[in-house]
Amino acid sequence: MSSVSPIIIAVDGPAGAGKSSVCRGTARLLGWHYLDTGAMYRAMTWAVLHAGIDPADAAAVAAFAPTPVIASGTDPDAPTIVVDGTDVSAAIREPDVTTAVSAVSAVPKVRELLVARQREAARAALQSGTGIVVEGRDITTVVLPNAQVKIFLTADPQIRAQRRAKEEAGSAPVAGDAVRATQEALQRRDQLDSTRAASPLTQSKDAAELDTSHLTLDEVIEEVIARARAASR
């Protein structure tokens, strides 16, 4: 899509709204870089747990935060996340990390360190002549507030839960109890993420809200690309 000049597309939203699928699909079609900032926080959480540190001990987490070397791959077809040379792409999706990530993400020192790396990834992409699609919970408000395209993805809570439960189940059938449990877990995560003192999940005033509840993935991607094309003129 040569008609879209290299810019930054920043996408925020709660879990299950479709951020990863939309952002990867958009980056793939545009031939751009893709950065999953949530994976970076999960990687830090994995490192905290791997080091035997209590994720609820904010002081200990802050002291440890500069130690692990976290490297994020930005290929939308094969995004990777590595901690100290170890590929943790699968490990960061395990329940123990999911349970602890909100606590670790709320530590200001963790956010300070990872935000710096996220901004550097965006700068590097633009300097190479390529745009980048960045997803997270504070991208439009804190990390890249000057992004040319700012989007807040949302969806009905039950639909978000169904999507996440299906994602976690893989090819296995999804039971109603699993969806309800997932919805309760997402509600707890939303509460923690939106009320934390450091960079809470919130919608930027100048971010366009896209409700993905009843849209196909292709329809959402088309809308994002249309906004990018308009912004790059």
N, C-alpha and C positions, 0 to 999 in steps of 0.2 A: 504494500500500500504506500507507494511513493508520494502520494498526495498528502500524507500526514508527516509533517516535519518533526524531528526529534524534540519531544517535550517530556514533562513529568505528569503522569496520571496517578493521583493519590486517591486511594480507596479505603474508607473506614467502614465499620459496621460490626454488629455482634456476631457471635459464632452461629453458623448455620444459615447465614444470609446468602451465602454463595460466593463469598469474596475470592477464595482460592480458585475455584473453577472459572469465574469471570475474569479474574486478573491474568491467570495463566493463558486462557483462551485469547484474550485481547493481545497480550504480549506475543503470543505465537503468530497470530494473523499479521501483526504489524512488523514482526521480525525484531522485536525489542527485547530488552532485559526485563526480568521479573524478580521482585524481591518480596519474600514472605517474612515480614518482621516478627510475626507471631512465632515462627519456627526459631528465631533467634532467642526469644524469651524462653521458649521451651528448652532450647539447648542449654541456656544458662541454668535453668531449673534442673535439668538432668545432671549437669556438672555439680550443682550444689548437693543433690541427693547422692551422687556417686562419691562425693568427698565426705559423706557422713554428716553433713551440716543440716541442722533443723531449719527447714524453709521458713518457719515462723519466727526465727531469731533474726530480726532485721539487721542488727549490728554485725552478727557473724556473716550474714549473706553479703553485706556491704563490704566487709573487709576482704572477703574471698573473691568478689566480683571481678577485680582486675586480673585474676590468675588465669582462668581458662582462655585459650585462643579459639575463638569461634569464627569459622569461615563459612559464608553463605554462597552457594552457587546461584547464578542468576539466569540460567538457561531454563526457559519455561517448559521445555520438553523433558528436562531431567534436573529439577532443582535439588540441590544437595545441601546438607548441613553437617558440618564436621566440627568436633570439639577435640582439640589437642591431637589432631591426626586420626581420630576415630569417627567413622561415619555413624551418626546417630539418627538418621532419617526415620528409621522405624522405632527406635527406642523412645524418641520424644513424644510419640503418640500413645505410649503405655499409660494405664490408669494412674500410676503413682505420679507421673509428671503432670498429667491433666489436673489432678487434685491439688498439686502444689504450685502450679504456675501463677495463679493469681497473687499469691503471697509474695513470691519472688519478684514478679513484675511490678509490685507496688513499692519496692525499695528504690528510693531516689537515685542511689549510686548506680544501680543496675540500669535504670533508664538513661542516666547520663552517659554511661559508657556505650550502650547499644544504640542510642540515638545518634551519637557521633559517627558510629560505623555505618548506620543507615544513610546518613547524609553523605558520607564519603562514597558509598555505592552509587547514589544518585549522581553525584558530581562526576564520578568516573565514567558512568554510562554516557552522559551528555558530552564529556570531553572526547569520548571515542566516536562521537557522531551518531549515537544511537539513543533512542528514547528509552524510558523505563516505566514500568507499572509497579507501584509499591502498595502493598496491602497491610492493614493493621487496625489499630484502634485509636491511634493518635496521630496519624500521618497528616491529615489535613489541618489539624489544630496545632501540633507541636513540631513534628519532625520536618515536614515540608510545607509550611503554611503558604509559600509562594508558588506552589504547583499550579501549572496552567489549567489543569482539569482536576476538580475536587468533587468526589462522589461519596455519598453515604448510602450504603446498601442496607436494606432492611427486609423483613419478611414476617408474616404472621408467626407467632411463637410456636404454634402446633406444627406448622409446616417446617420451621427451622428444626424442631425436634425430630420430625420424621426424616428429614434429610440427614441429620447427624447420626441418628440411630441406624439408618440404612448404610451409611458410610462405614460405621464401626462394625456392622454385621457382615460386610462384604457380600458374598454370594448367599449367605444363610438368610432364611426368612426372618422378618422383623415382627416380634410379638408386640401386642398393645402395651403390655407392662413395660417393655423396653423403651417404647416411645414416651410413656409417662415419666419413667425414671430419667430419661434423657432430658425431657422438658424441664423437670425440676432442677437438674444439674445445670442446665443452661441459664435458668432463672437466677440461680445462686451465683454463677459466673458473671452474669450481667450486673447483678447488684454489687459484687465486689469490684468489678472493673469500672463501673460508673460512679462509685463513691470514693475511690482511692484518692489520696491527696496529690499524688504525682501523676500528671498526665491522664486524667480519667477519660473513659470512653464518653464522648459527647459529639454532637453534630455541629460542625463548623457552620457559621451563619451563611457562608458563601458556597457551601457544598450542596450540590444537587442531590435530592433524595430520590433513590430508585427502589421501589417496592418490587421485589422479585417473586412475591408469593405466587402469582399466576402468569408469570412470563417464562418462556423457555430460556435455556442457557444462551442459545444463539440470539434470541431477541435482546437479551440484556447486553451481550457483547456488541451487537450492532449499535445499540444506543450509546455505549461508552465510546466506540470508535467514531461515531457521528460527532460526539462532543469534542473528541480529540481533533478531528479534522477541522471543525469550526474554530477551535482555539489556536490551531497552528497556522491559520491563514494570515 
